[in-house]
């Protein structure tokens, strides 16, 4: 029993930096491997493969939050990812991610938004808002594209781009679930948790619908995180 109790501090303490980075690299490698297997051994189209990476990679923010990874590590990684994605528009560095038949800077904005959110909310010592913004983008926008592509029967157009009500509904539901789970874990089961989550989900869905050239990967996470912080400060604190 004493031996088991002695392990508790080890399990709850923050692991060393090398182990933190290793865990993140393992997760990202797993997502890239999964996307490669999908592309090679299944008939999944490029959009599905791209969204697997989009959703899977975004969840690394939970590791960064849980492990309390220093902000400079995440910022450096996002800068590196941004450079790689920009180069990939010239050289075929990320063919499985960018080959979706349309010109978009979405992958670049994805990396930039994570860097901005980490830099700001780690400084405020409120990483939950960075996690919320990133996960609304990854799960909300990712599922909106997949559901819209697979089940989108009721179309509408915004700025010449075709959307579907099914995809927008998926965005709304996913954003609400993500926001609710994070706020529930941070501030508990209070009425503000559900109201703030609903407002954030509605605004995030609007930002996704009215964004062009992949800029929703910037407006959705930054807008969701900023709005959630403001509403929480106004209604809760």
Wavefront OBJ file of the C-alpha trace (Angstrom):
o trace
v 0.000 0.000 0.000
v 2.768 2.411 0.906
v 4.431 1.654 -2.421
v 1.222 2.516 -4.300
v 0.768 5.726 -2.340
v 4.313 6.739 -3.173
v 3.415 6.625 -6.872
v 0.643 9.225 -6.578
v 2.931 12.283 -6.663
v 4.640 10.856 -9.748
v 1.338 10.386 -11.561
v 0.013 13.829 -10.708
v 3.222 15.839 -11.135
v 4.141 17.571 -14.375
v 6.520 15.379 -16.431
v 9.865 16.782 -17.608
v 9.970 18.862 -20.772
v 11.521 16.129 -22.899
v 8.675 13.786 -21.999
v 6.056 16.461 -22.707
v 7.485 17.020 -26.180
v 7.771 13.283 -26.777
v 4.100 12.732 -25.939
v 3.053 15.502 -28.331
v 5.270 14.122 -31.108
v 3.822 10.648 -30.583
v 0.275 11.985 -30.860
v 0.972 14.024 -34.011
v 2.825 11.081 -35.561
v -0.141 8.827 -34.827
v -2.532 11.247 -36.548
v -0.290 11.556 -39.599
v 0.103 7.778 -39.742
v -3.658 7.311 -39.498
v -4.275 9.789 -42.312
v -1.668 8.033 -44.448
v -3.273 4.653 -43.859
v -6.695 6.051 -44.721
v -5.377 7.489 -47.949
v -3.544 4.328 -48.961
v -5.835 1.509 -47.850
v -9.313 3.038 -48.044
v -11.311 4.956 -50.590
v -11.581 8.013 -48.351
v -11.370 11.181 -50.423
v -8.914 14.020 -49.801
v -11.400 16.031 -47.733
v -11.914 13.181 -45.265
v -8.157 12.665 -44.884
v -7.640 16.394 -44.387
v -10.312 16.582 -41.702
v -8.869 13.595 -39.864
v -5.641 15.586 -39.544
v -7.601 18.763 -38.816
v -9.503 17.202 -35.916
v -6.760 14.951 -34.612
v -3.991 17.540 -34.592
v -6.170 20.097 -32.834
v -6.582 17.835 -29.838
v -2.910 18.373 -29.043
v -4.076 21.519 -27.222
v -5.481 19.229 -24.525
v -2.040 17.702 -24.044
v -0.503 21.159 -23.876
v -3.061 22.178 -21.247
v -2.904 18.961 -19.223
v 0.902 18.770 -19.243
v 1.294 22.532 -18.774
v 3.670 22.712 -21.716
v 5.502 26.082 -21.753
v 4.013 28.627 -24.137
v 7.264 29.104 -26.055
v 7.243 25.441 -27.095
v 3.732 25.637 -28.548
v 4.392 29.012 -30.181
v 7.596 27.741 -31.785
v 5.758 24.668 -33.048
v 2.953 26.777 -34.533
v 5.474 29.060 -36.276
v 7.232 26.024 -37.727
v 3.895 24.521 -38.819
v 2.877 27.825 -40.394
v 6.087 27.990 -42.416
v 5.687 24.388 -43.562
v 2.073 24.956 -44.635
v 3.018 28.082 -46.590
v 5.788 26.192 -48.359
v 3.359 23.353 -49.063
v 1.387 25.647 -51.357
v 4.502 25.816 -53.558
v 6.047 22.400 -52.946
v 4.072 19.150 -52.380
v 5.056 18.849 -48.723
v 1.533 18.118 -47.462
v -0.341 16.662 -50.452
v -2.845 14.834 -48.284
v -3.847 18.039 -46.530
v -3.855 20.622 -49.285
v -5.080 18.560 -52.235
v -8.785 19.224 -51.845
v -9.440 20.949 -55.125
v -9.611 24.534 -53.867
v -7.255 27.346 -53.016
v -7.265 28.099 -49.322
v -4.928 29.343 -46.619
v -6.917 27.437 -44.034
v -4.049 25.198 -42.906
v -1.799 28.228 -42.422
v -4.484 30.076 -40.436
v -4.939 26.899 -38.372
v -1.332 27.027 -37.195
v -1.403 30.796 -36.642
v -4.558 30.678 -34.525
v -3.105 28.061 -32.174
v 0.030 30.137 -31.692
v -1.957 33.296 -30.934
v -4.306 31.570 -28.494
v -1.489 29.884 -26.591
v 0.568 33.073 -26.434
v -2.330 35.106 -25.050
v -4.139 32.715 -22.721
v -1.038 30.996 -21.327
v 0.127 34.497 -20.373
v -3.196 35.091 -18.611
v -2.887 31.666 -16.958
v -6.288 30.741 -18.396
v -5.451 27.999 -20.893
v -9.032 26.722 -20.893
v -10.032 29.493 -23.298
v -7.238 28.587 -25.706
v -8.371 24.963 -25.564
v -11.984 25.988 -26.148
v -11.116 28.117 -29.179
v -8.957 25.437 -30.765
v -11.408 22.602 -30.136
v -14.384 24.569 -31.456
v -12.350 25.046 -34.627
v -11.160 21.450 -34.888
v -14.348 19.586 -33.973
v -16.916 22.144 -35.075
v -15.419 23.092 -38.409
v -14.157 19.562 -39.045
v -17.513 17.884 -38.484
v -19.325 20.652 -40.375
v -17.308 19.812 -43.476
v -17.676 16.049 -43.124
v -21.387 16.049 -42.294
v -22.111 18.670 -44.912
v -20.289 16.695 -47.578
v -21.923 13.383 -46.665
v -25.446 14.418 -45.665
v -25.827 17.998 -46.872
v -29.057 17.990 -48.855
v -30.251 21.512 -48.064
v -27.823 23.966 -49.614
v -27.288 27.696 -49.252
v -24.630 30.051 -50.572
v -22.494 32.629 -48.777
v -20.006 34.775 -50.733
v -20.405 32.373 -53.621
v -19.453 29.353 -51.511
v -21.916 26.514 -51.130
v -22.800 25.485 -47.595
v -25.407 23.153 -46.176
v -27.783 23.489 -43.253
v -26.792 19.998 -42.129
v -23.148 21.032 -41.958
v -23.983 24.229 -40.082
v -26.101 22.252 -37.614
v -23.158 19.897 -37.028
v -20.976 22.939 -36.391
v -23.493 24.310 -33.897
v -23.899 21.040 -31.980
v -20.182 20.205 -31.892
v -19.259 23.731 -30.765
v -21.872 23.630 -28.021
v -20.703 20.234 -26.739
v -17.033 21.250 -26.751
v -17.704 24.561 -25.007
v -19.999 22.947 -22.442
v -17.533 20.207 -21.530
v -14.652 22.624 -21.037
v -16.657 25.148 -19.026
v -18.296 22.381 -17.037
v -14.890 21.097 -16.032
v -13.581 24.560 -15.139
v -16.489 26.362 -13.520
v -18.936 23.575 -12.787
v -22.607 22.932 -13.442
v -23.942 26.467 -13.222
v -26.455 28.117 -15.529
v -23.775 30.394 -16.991
v -21.942 27.353 -18.339
v -24.835 26.410 -20.606
v -25.745 29.951 -21.676
v -22.182 30.948 -22.517
v -21.678 27.703 -24.437
v -24.826 28.312 -26.463
v -23.854 31.878 -27.386
v -20.334 30.787 -28.319
v -21.709 27.952 -30.475
v -24.104 30.241 -32.345
v -21.440 32.877 -33.015
v -18.871 30.262 -34.048
v -21.372 28.763 -36.504
v -21.988 32.206 -37.992
v -18.261 32.883 -38.304
v -17.748 29.560 -40.059
v -20.613 30.182 -42.471
v -19.491 33.680 -43.474
v -15.756 33.028 -43.782
v -13.924 32.621 -47.092
v -10.456 31.474 -48.189
v -10.105 29.324 -45.069
v -10.097 32.332 -42.757
v -12.625 30.559 -40.520
v -9.605 28.707 -39.102
v -8.617 32.093 -37.706
v -11.935 33.807 -36.977
v -13.645 30.821 -35.340
v -11.002 29.965 -32.704
v -10.047 33.552 -31.890
v -13.660 34.741 -31.872
v -14.891 31.803 -29.785
v -12.131 32.133 -27.178
v -12.461 35.922 -26.889
v -16.248 35.789 -26.659
v -16.169 33.036 -24.046
v -13.681 34.975 -21.915
v -15.754 38.149 -22.103
v -19.066 36.433 -21.350
v -17.572 34.462 -18.480
v -16.073 37.569 -16.907
v -19.377 39.395 -17.309
v -21.740 36.658 -16.132
v -19.690 34.635 -13.680
v -16.936 36.692 -12.140
l 1 2 3 4 5 6 7 8 9 10 11 12 13 14 15 16 17 18 19 20 21 22 23 24 25 26 27 28 29 30 31 32 33 34 35 36 37 38 39 40 41 42 43 44 45 46 47 48 49 50 51 52 53 54 55 56 57 58 59 60 61 62 63 64 65 66 67 68 69 70 71 72 73 74 75 76 77 78 79 80 81 82 83 84 85 86 87 88 89 90 91 92 93 94 95 96 97 98 99 100 101 102 103 104 105 106 107 108 109 110 111 112 113 114 115 116 117 118 119 120 121 122 123 124 125 126 127 128 129 130 131 132 133 134 135 136 137 138 139 140 141 142 143 144 145 146 147 148 149 150 151 152 153 154 155 156 157 158 159 160 161 162 163 164 165 166 167 168 169 170 171 172 173 174 175 176 177 178 179 180 181 182 183 184 185 186 187 188 189 190 191 192 193 194 195 196 197 198 199 200 201 202 203 204 205 206 207 208 209 210 211 212 213 214 215 216 217 218 219 220 221 222 223 224 225 226 227 228 229 230 231 232 233 234 235 236 237
